[in-house]
Amino acid sequence: MKRVLGFLLLLGSTAAPSFAHPHVFISNRMTVQFDQGMLQGIAFQWTFDDMFSAMILSDYDPRHTGQFDAARAKALKAGAFDNLENYHYFIAISFGNKPVRRFGMEQFEPRITDKGRLVYTFFVPLNLAVGTAEQTVVLTVYDDSYYVAFDLLHAEDVTVQAGSGIACALSVQKTKVKPLWPGQYMPDQLYIRFKESS
């Protein structure tokens, strides 16, 4: 538990540029979900690197069962996820060129892969009505302190569940977020353009 708390405290620290480098690596996948004429939200799947996975699992799966029961999943969420609300879960969302200042998180579930990697899945609800005019949501997943590094985003990392009656196009573009120091890795942005299909 002390190691987990130390990790969370480090997330809030600002390292000097000469020493700034990531300590946690995350592979991020997303699913854009539409239903009942709404952009319901975005489901995330974060797969952690071997070292961080081992550190967390030593506290929350010490017997190496390879799975979480309800009690351990609840403890992990409280000890190694909920604090990320203070960092907006490393997610920046804008709609119609306006930042979404506050958003919630639902359906958190941890699991362990066959190779012992820790995976977080969770859902961010948006509840945006789909109309005849095209609308755009822009999403960026990054840690500006560079303590956590997310894999570069590719179009194949994102799937869409839209059903009939909705047209949705995805594109990945260079971020407009300015680096804090030269050479800092900067993430790409996901553009989600959607409207009613004719």
Backbone bond lengths (Angstrom), bond angles and torsions (degrees), N, CA, C in turn:
res aa  C-N    CA-C-N  psi(-1)  N-CA   C-N-CA  omega(-1)  CA-C   N-CA-C  phi
1 M - - - 1.453 - - 1.515 112.02 -
2 K 1.316 117.51 -37.84 1.461 120.33 179.64 1.516 111.02 -61.71
3 R 1.348 117.22 -37.02 1.450 119.61 179.41 1.522 111.36 -66.22
4 V 1.330 117.16 -38.10 1.455 120.92 178.32 1.520 110.56 -65.81
5 L 1.332 116.40 -44.53 1.463 119.66 179.27 1.522 110.46 -63.33
6 G 1.325 116.95 -37.88 1.457 119.71 176.84 1.505 112.06 -62.44
7 F 1.318 116.97 -39.74 1.464 121.36 177.30 1.514 110.55 -61.55
8 L 1.337 116.81 -45.13 1.454 119.86 -178.44 1.517 111.47 -66.51
9 L 1.316 117.27 -35.65 1.460 119.52 177.03 1.518 111.03 -67.22
10 L 1.320 116.79 -38.34 1.455 120.14 179.35 1.513 112.14 -66.14
11 L 1.340 117.29 -28.52 1.451 119.91 177.65 1.522 111.12 -60.34
12 G 1.315 116.62 -29.26 1.447 119.63 -178.43 1.507 114.07 -89.55
13 S 1.323 117.92 -4.56 1.451 120.27 -178.27 1.518 110.68 -88.24
14 T 1.328 116.40 157.66 1.448 122.23 177.67 1.508 108.67 -114.10
15 A 1.311 115.90 111.15 1.455 120.24 -178.34 1.516 110.43 -79.97
16 A 1.329 115.85 151.65 1.461 119.81 175.70 1.514 109.32 -66.53
17 P 1.348 119.14 145.79 1.448 121.64 -176.11 1.519 113.72 -53.03
18 S 1.329 118.80 -39.50 1.455 120.80 -175.81 1.523 111.86 -68.22
19 F 1.346 117.72 -18.97 1.447 120.60 -178.57 1.530 112.04 -111.80
20 A 1.329 116.72 1.83 1.455 120.08 -174.19 1.517 110.50 -74.28
21 H 1.308 115.50 121.55 1.449 121.12 174.13 1.521 107.18 -162.04
22 P 1.327 117.30 153.83 1.462 119.04 -175.42 1.511 112.62 -73.59
23 H 1.331 114.51 148.54 1.457 122.42 176.24 1.527 111.42 -115.39
24 V 1.324 116.36 -16.89 1.454 122.23 179.18 1.525 108.01 -127.79
25 F 1.333 116.48 135.12 1.458 121.46 -178.26 1.528 108.54 -121.11
26 I 1.335 115.06 132.74 1.459 120.65 -175.42 1.522 110.18 -129.85
27 S 1.311 115.46 131.90 1.462 122.54 170.39 1.522 107.42 -95.29
28 N 1.326 117.34 121.33 1.458 122.39 -172.08 1.527 110.71 -111.07
29 R 1.316 116.00 130.63 1.460 122.52 172.99 1.518 108.14 -125.87
30 M 1.340 116.66 148.68 1.455 120.57 -176.82 1.520 111.12 -136.10
31 T 1.328 115.54 151.05 1.460 122.37 172.57 1.522 108.18 -128.14
32 V 1.335 116.52 120.82 1.464 122.95 178.18 1.526 107.19 -88.29
33 Q 1.326 116.65 120.91 1.463 120.62 -170.33 1.531 111.80 -115.49
34 F 1.327 115.15 121.20 1.456 122.97 174.06 1.530 109.01 -109.68
35 D 1.330 116.22 148.16 1.459 121.09 174.85 1.518 108.78 -167.42
36 Q 1.335 116.58 140.79 1.463 122.48 175.56 1.531 112.12 54.06
37 G 1.335 115.95 43.33 1.452 120.64 176.51 1.513 114.80 71.10
38 M 1.330 117.04 19.81 1.455 121.44 -177.85 1.530 109.94 -131.24
39 L 1.335 115.26 146.57 1.450 119.20 162.44 1.523 105.24 -81.55
40 Q 1.326 115.14 99.52 1.457 119.92 -173.63 1.526 111.75 -67.09
41 G 1.328 116.72 -39.58 1.455 119.52 179.80 1.515 110.92 159.31
42 I 1.316 114.85 -164.31 1.462 121.56 -175.56 1.524 108.90 -130.17
43 A 1.314 115.38 128.77 1.462 121.74 175.63 1.529 108.59 -94.63
44 F 1.314 116.24 136.44 1.457 122.62 -178.51 1.523 110.45 -114.68
45 Q 1.313 114.97 146.53 1.457 121.35 171.45 1.519 108.16 -132.48
46 W 1.334 115.80 112.72 1.462 121.28 178.84 1.522 109.29 -106.30
47 T 1.314 116.91 123.14 1.461 122.11 174.66 1.520 108.48 -109.12
48 F 1.329 116.77 122.11 1.458 121.97 -174.00 1.525 111.60 -89.33
49 D 1.327 114.19 159.53 1.461 120.84 177.97 1.524 110.80 -68.44
50 D 1.324 115.67 166.33 1.467 121.38 -175.41 1.524 112.76 -59.95
51 M 1.327 116.98 -43.16 1.463 119.90 -174.14 1.525 111.51 -68.47
52 F 1.327 116.39 -46.96 1.458 118.34 179.94 1.526 110.41 -66.89
53 S 1.330 116.43 -38.74 1.465 119.38 177.30 1.523 110.70 -57.25
54 A 1.329 116.05 -46.45 1.467 119.96 -178.80 1.524 111.19 -62.90
55 M 1.337 117.13 -38.36 1.457 120.70 -179.49 1.527 111.17 -64.32
56 I 1.339 116.21 -47.17 1.459 119.85 -179.51 1.532 111.22 -67.21
57 L 1.328 115.60 -42.70 1.464 118.60 -176.34 1.524 112.45 -69.41
58 S 1.321 117.67 -25.25 1.463 119.12 176.13 1.523 111.07 -64.85
59 D 1.329 116.71 -25.83 1.462 120.73 177.94 1.525 112.44 -91.75
60 Y 1.344 116.91 -35.70 1.461 119.31 -171.64 1.529 114.10 -110.18
61 D 1.318 117.82 -7.70 1.462 121.55 171.60 1.527 108.58 -141.64
62 P 1.338 116.76 58.57 1.473 120.52 -172.47 1.523 113.48 -64.09
63 R 1.323 117.65 -22.25 1.470 120.30 179.91 1.536 112.32 -92.07
64 H 1.336 115.84 3.72 1.464 121.33 176.46 1.529 112.00 57.95
65 T 1.325 114.99 47.03 1.459 119.17 178.92 1.529 111.80 -75.83
66 G 1.337 116.90 -22.15 1.463 120.59 -178.94 1.509 114.04 80.32
67 Q 1.323 117.02 11.57 1.458 120.34 178.84 1.523 110.01 -155.57
68 F 1.328 114.90 164.61 1.460 121.09 179.48 1.519 109.41 -114.30
69 D 1.327 116.14 129.10 1.452 117.74 167.24 1.527 107.76 -83.82
70 A 1.325 116.53 177.25 1.463 120.43 -174.54 1.522 111.98 -60.21
71 A 1.314 117.09 -38.79 1.467 120.50 -177.04 1.521 111.34 -68.23
72 R 1.335 117.41 -44.05 1.464 120.09 -179.35 1.527 111.15 -69.69
73 A 1.329 116.59 -36.78 1.465 119.49 177.38 1.525 110.47 -63.22
74 K 1.329 116.82 -41.28 1.465 121.16 178.37 1.519 110.75 -64.68
75 A 1.322 117.04 -41.47 1.464 120.77 179.30 1.523 111.31 -66.33
76 L 1.318 116.78 -41.29 1.468 119.87 178.74 1.526 110.54 -62.99
77 K 1.325 116.58 -44.03 1.467 120.09 179.16 1.525 110.73 -58.65
78 A 1.329 116.68 -45.03 1.463 120.43 -178.99 1.528 111.61 -68.30
79 G 1.339 117.17 -36.19 1.454 120.03 -173.26 1.506 115.93 -93.70
80 A 1.351 117.32 -22.63 1.463 118.33 -172.86 1.517 113.12 -140.20
81 F 1.334 117.39 23.20 1.467 119.64 174.57 1.518 112.95 -145.26
82 D 1.332 117.84 -46.41 1.465 120.83 -172.73 1.524 112.67 -57.32
83 N 1.332 117.16 -33.16 1.459 120.04 -179.72 1.524 112.61 -63.23
84 L 1.328 117.35 -20.44 1.466 120.30 -179.81 1.526 112.23 -68.15
85 E 1.328 117.45 -12.26 1.465 119.41 173.27 1.523 110.51 -57.64
86 N 1.336 116.61 -33.02 1.463 120.66 178.77 1.526 112.59 -67.09
87 Y 1.327 116.55 -14.83 1.470 122.21 178.79 1.519 110.46 -116.89
88 H 1.353 116.37 20.54 1.464 122.81 179.69 1.525 111.59 55.77
89 Y 1.326 115.72 30.13 1.462 121.95 179.88 1.527 111.68 55.49
90 F 1.333 117.05 26.88 1.464 123.37 -179.08 1.527 111.65 61.86
91 I 1.331 116.89 25.00 1.463 121.70 -176.04 1.522 109.71 -119.96
92 A 1.317 116.63 130.28 1.467 122.00 172.99 1.525 107.54 -117.09
93 I 1.340 116.20 126.65 1.466 121.92 -177.92 1.520 108.49 -126.46
94 S 1.321 116.15 137.16 1.462 120.18 171.43 1.520 108.77 -131.43
95 F 1.329 114.69 148.49 1.465 121.55 179.92 1.510 107.76 -134.57
96 G 1.329 116.86 122.47 1.456 120.08 -176.97 1.509 112.58 60.04
97 N 1.323 116.95 39.60 1.471 124.56 -179.87 1.528 113.57 67.17
98 K 1.329 117.93 10.79 1.459 121.18 177.71 1.522 109.48 -114.19
99 P 1.323 117.34 127.06 1.468 119.37 179.10 1.520 111.62 -62.72
100 V 1.316 115.54 140.73 1.463 121.14 171.86 1.522 106.51 -86.25
101 R 1.319 116.38 106.33 1.466 121.37 -171.66 1.521 113.23 -71.66
102 R 1.326 115.54 -35.94 1.464 118.76 -177.51 1.528 108.63 -135.12
103 F 1.296 115.82 137.50 1.451 120.38 173.97 1.518 108.26 -148.81
104 G 1.301 114.60 158.14 1.449 119.88 -176.38 1.517 112.08 -98.82
105 M 1.308 114.98 -178.92 1.447 122.12 179.20 1.521 107.55 -141.44
106 E 1.324 116.49 134.88 1.450 121.58 -178.41 1.533 109.63 -134.48
107 Q 1.312 115.00 166.90 1.462 123.42 168.22 1.537 113.09 58.59
108 F 1.322 116.48 37.47 1.462 118.92 177.72 1.523 110.11 -66.90
109 E 1.329 115.33 133.75 1.461 120.25 178.23 1.530 109.37 -149.17
110 P 1.320 117.42 121.86 1.466 119.84 173.86 1.527 110.63 -92.96
111 R 1.309 115.97 151.54 1.464 119.85 173.63 1.524 108.18 -151.59
112 I 1.296 115.94 171.99 1.459 122.46 -178.19 1.520 108.32 -125.29
113 T 1.317 117.59 129.18 1.456 121.06 179.99 1.527 109.95 -75.95
114 D 1.342 115.25 170.90 1.463 120.22 178.13 1.524 111.95 -62.35
115 K 1.347 116.30 -23.73 1.463 120.92 -179.73 1.527 112.29 -94.78
116 G 1.338 116.31 10.41 1.459 120.17 176.23 1.509 115.26 80.72
117 R 1.326 118.19 19.28 1.462 121.14 178.03 1.527 109.70 -90.44
118 L 1.324 115.20 139.41 1.457 121.41 176.97 1.522 109.65 -81.62
119 V 1.332 115.90 135.33 1.465 121.74 179.14 1.521 108.60 -127.49
120 Y 1.335 115.65 132.29 1.455 121.66 170.06 1.524 107.53 -106.87
121 T 1.332 117.59 132.93 1.458 121.19 166.61 1.521 107.81 -121.27
122 F 1.336 115.48 141.06 1.457 120.26 178.84 1.523 108.42 -160.41
123 F 1.320 115.72 167.53 1.464 122.15 -173.08 1.524 109.68 -128.42
124 V 1.337 115.59 132.34 1.467 122.01 175.96 1.524 107.98 -107.99
125 P 1.345 118.67 109.30 1.468 120.86 -179.55 1.526 111.61 -74.72
126 L 1.340 116.12 140.74 1.461 121.56 177.33 1.529 111.48 -119.21
127 N 1.336 116.99 -40.55 1.469 122.07 175.84 1.530 112.40 54.79
128 L 1.330 115.41 55.33 1.460 122.10 179.60 1.518 109.35 -105.00
129 A 1.321 116.31 125.95 1.462 120.50 -179.72 1.523 110.40 -69.98
130 V 1.329 116.09 139.60 1.459 122.10 177.52 1.518 108.43 -92.13
131 G 1.339 117.33 127.03 1.461 121.74 -179.95 1.513 111.61 -119.48
132 T 1.320 115.55 -172.41 1.466 120.68 -179.35 1.526 111.64 -75.64
133 A 1.332 117.45 -27.62 1.465 121.14 177.52 1.527 109.60 -85.17
134 E 1.319 114.98 142.34 1.465 118.96 -179.79 1.523 111.02 -67.16
135 Q 1.323 115.60 137.52 1.456 122.63 176.04 1.528 108.84 -122.80
136 T 1.332 114.91 157.61 1.464 119.22 -175.90 1.518 110.48 -133.56
137 V 1.318 114.78 130.26 1.462 122.48 170.06 1.524 107.11 -111.96
138 V 1.323 116.50 131.87 1.466 121.72 177.49 1.517 108.22 -113.72
139 L 1.323 115.89 131.14 1.457 120.76 -174.14 1.529 109.18 -130.50
140 T 1.330 115.43 133.49 1.461 121.72 175.95 1.523 108.04 -131.22
141 V 1.324 115.76 135.26 1.468 121.15 178.47 1.526 106.76 -118.65
142 Y 1.324 116.42 114.03 1.459 119.89 -176.97 1.522 110.80 -166.20
143 D 1.313 115.21 160.45 1.461 123.14 174.01 1.524 107.05 -116.23
144 D 1.334 117.52 109.94 1.464 119.44 -174.75 1.525 113.12 -71.86
145 S 1.344 117.67 -10.85 1.465 119.47 174.18 1.529 111.24 -82.85
146 Y 1.336 115.94 -12.69 1.470 123.58 178.78 1.514 112.44 66.53
147 Y 1.326 117.19 20.26 1.466 119.42 172.72 1.528 109.93 -77.05
148 V 1.332 115.20 -35.58 1.464 121.58 176.72 1.520 108.39 -111.08
149 A 1.317 116.97 130.80 1.461 121.56 178.49 1.522 109.59 -113.88
150 F 1.323 115.81 128.44 1.454 121.53 175.27 1.526 108.99 -99.47
151 D 1.321 116.00 145.10 1.463 120.24 176.76 1.520 110.06 -57.58
152 L 1.330 116.31 152.10 1.455 120.28 172.58 1.519 109.77 -57.40
153 L 1.319 115.85 142.74 1.455 121.44 -175.83 1.525 110.24 -88.02
154 H 1.313 115.61 134.46 1.457 122.05 174.68 1.527 109.09 -125.93
155 A 1.321 115.94 154.35 1.463 120.00 -177.31 1.529 111.60 -57.63
156 E 1.337 117.14 -34.04 1.461 119.82 -178.65 1.530 112.87 -72.01
157 D 1.326 117.54 -8.53 1.454 121.26 176.81 1.530 112.21 -81.02
158 V 1.334 116.70 -6.00 1.467 121.52 -175.30 1.525 109.34 -123.97
159 T 1.310 116.42 130.99 1.458 121.71 174.53 1.524 109.37 -116.82
160 V 1.322 115.21 158.68 1.461 121.51 -178.83 1.514 109.10 -123.26
161 Q 1.321 115.80 131.19 1.457 122.59 171.03 1.523 107.03 -112.56
162 A 1.335 116.33 98.07 1.456 120.03 -171.61 1.520 113.38 -116.06
163 G 1.320 118.22 -33.33 1.446 119.32 -175.07 1.521 111.10 71.82
164 S 1.318 116.30 -168.48 1.460 120.58 -179.17 1.523 110.58 -83.38
165 G 1.328 114.51 156.14 1.462 120.47 175.20 1.506 114.92 87.56
166 I 1.330 118.11 -0.94 1.464 121.48 -179.01 1.523 109.23 -131.56
167 A 1.324 115.54 129.76 1.459 121.88 173.85 1.523 108.44 -103.99
168 C 1.312 116.08 127.62 1.465 120.86 -178.22 1.524 109.03 -135.14
169 A 1.310 116.29 129.81 1.463 121.86 177.61 1.522 108.64 -123.45
170 L 1.324 116.34 137.29 1.457 122.65 179.05 1.517 110.35 -112.92
171 S 1.315 116.11 145.84 1.462 120.64 171.36 1.519 108.64 -149.26
172 V 1.320 115.64 151.31 1.457 122.22 178.52 1.515 107.97 -113.00
173 Q 1.320 116.23 126.92 1.459 121.39 -176.73 1.517 109.82 -130.47
174 K 1.314 115.53 161.32 1.453 120.89 178.45 1.520 110.56 -65.14
175 T 1.307 115.72 138.43 1.454 120.32 -178.53 1.516 111.86 -67.85
176 K 1.332 114.42 151.35 1.464 120.58 174.94 1.530 110.99 -98.29
177 V 1.338 116.12 0.71 1.461 120.37 176.69 1.517 108.59 -70.57
178 K 1.325 117.21 128.86 1.458 120.80 -177.34 1.532 110.38 -84.23
179 P 1.335 117.51 138.20 1.468 119.97 178.76 1.519 111.36 -66.49
180 L 1.329 115.47 150.84 1.458 121.10 178.44 1.520 111.40 -78.95
181 W 1.329 116.79 -23.66 1.462 120.74 179.53 1.525 108.97 -153.85
182 P 1.335 117.82 157.28 1.471 120.95 -178.36 1.520 111.64 -59.00
183 G 1.319 115.26 137.60 1.453 120.72 176.40 1.509 114.70 87.04
184 Q 1.343 117.91 -3.69 1.458 119.39 -179.98 1.527 109.87 -67.48
185 Y 1.327 115.46 134.62 1.462 120.05 174.72 1.522 109.16 -65.35
186 M 1.324 116.38 131.14 1.454 120.82 177.91 1.524 109.71 -119.76
187 P 1.308 117.96 136.84 1.458 121.62 -174.90 1.523 112.37 -78.68
188 D 1.311 114.62 165.07 1.458 120.81 172.05 1.524 109.50 -89.04
189 Q 1.340 114.48 165.59 1.458 120.38 179.00 1.517 109.65 -112.07
190 L 1.313 115.67 141.10 1.459 121.52 175.30 1.524 108.80 -96.88
191 Y 1.335 116.32 123.51 1.457 122.52 175.24 1.532 108.49 -101.65
192 I 1.320 115.49 123.92 1.463 122.19 178.51 1.529 107.35 -113.47
193 R 1.327 116.76 108.86 1.466 121.82 -179.60 1.534 108.21 -108.65
194 F 1.313 116.50 128.61 1.449 118.87 -173.41 1.531 111.17 -147.29
195 K 1.331 114.72 153.76 1.461 122.44 175.72 1.519 108.79 -166.60
196 E 1.320 116.18 172.67 1.448 119.82 173.98 1.530 109.32 -67.17
197 S 1.314 115.53 137.60 1.467 118.11 177.55 1.523 109.96 -86.38
198 S 1.328 115.58 146.45 1.460 120.06 -177.09 1.515 111.03 -82.57
